[in-house]
Amino acid sequence: MAKLTVITNPSLAPGFRLAGVDVIAAEDRASAHRALVRLIDEGEAGIIAVDAPFLGELDYATTRRIEEMVKPVVVSLPAGGDVLPEQRRSRQIAELIRRTIGIRMTFREQDR
C-alpha cells in the first residue's frame, strides 16, 4: 500500500494526525520545500499531499521534477480555513484521491 504523507501548516497538522496520516508541519515555504525534496529523495512515500500555497510557490526545477516523476505522486491540497464549506472540501479531496490513485472514495458525514 502506498504511504501517504501530508505537508501542511502547523494549524492543520493535528487534524491530519488524528486521521492517522503522516504529517510534516511546515512553518513556511522554505521548510515545506526542504521537506518535499527530502521525501522525494527518500523514495518511501507513494503520495505526498502538499498545501496549495506551498506547492504553488515551488521553484521551476522542483516543479519540473515533480511533473516528470511517476512515484511519488505529488498532489495539491486545497486551501483550508473558511474558503470552502466542509462538504465541498471533502468532495474536492475525494476527487484529488480519485485522480491520483484511480479509486473513488466517499466520506461519511459525521453527526454534529
N, C-alpha and C positions, 0 to 999 in steps of 0.2 A: 504494500500500500504506500502511496506517495505521502511523504511528510509535508504538512502544511506549516509554514512559518509566516507570521504577520509582523510587518514593520509599521509601527503606528506611533502616535504621540503618547506621552505618558498618561494623559487623562483617559484615553480609550483602552489602554493596555489591560487594566483589571478585568474588563468585560470579556475580552478575548481569552484571558487566562481562565476565567470562570467557565468558559465554554470548552476548556481543555486544549486550547491551541498554544503552540509555542509562540511566544511573543518577544519581540525586541522593541523596547520603548526608546524612541529616538527623540532627543531634545530639539534637534534642528536638522536642516538639510544635509549638512556635512556628516553628522553622525549616522543619518539614515543611509547616505551614500556608502559610507565605510561598511556598515552592516550588510547592505545588499551585496557589495563586491565580495565580502568575506563569505557570505552564504553561497554565492555563485561559485567561488573558487573551491570551497569545501566539497561541493557536489552532492551533498546529502539531501537537500531539500528537493521535493518534487514540485511544489507550488510555493511561490513567495508572493504574498499579497502585501502591497505597499500603499500607504495612504496616497491618494491622488496628488495632493500638493507636493509631497516628496518626490514622487515619480515624475511629475511634470517639470521638475527643476534639475533633472539629471543632465550631466554633460553629454555632448554628442557621442563620444566614444563609448560610454556606458550604454547609452540608448541603442546604438548600433549593435553592440554586443548582445543585448537582450533580444533584439529583433532577429538575430541570426542563430540564437540558441534553440535547441529542441528541448533540453531539460537543464535547469528547472524552468517551469513556466512562470513568468512574472506577470501578475495582474494588478490592476489599479483598484483600490478600494474607494468607493465614492466618499466624498466629503461628509463628515459627520455633523453632529450638532443639530441645529434646527433647520437644516437645509431641506431635508426630506421627511415626510411623515414616516413613522416606523414601518407600516405595512408596505409602502412603496420601496423603502430601503431594503427590506427583506427580499422583495421580488427582484430588485436590481442585483443584489448579491447572489441570489439563486441563478440569475441569468449569467453572471460572470462565471460561476462554477460550471454551469452547463456548457458554456463556450470553451472553457478551459479543459474539462475532462470528458465532455460529451454525455453527461448524465444530468437529467433534470431532477432537481431536488425541490421538495416543498418544505416549508417551515410551518409547524403547527402554531396556531395563535395561542398565546398564553392568556389565562384568566387574569383580569386586572381588578 
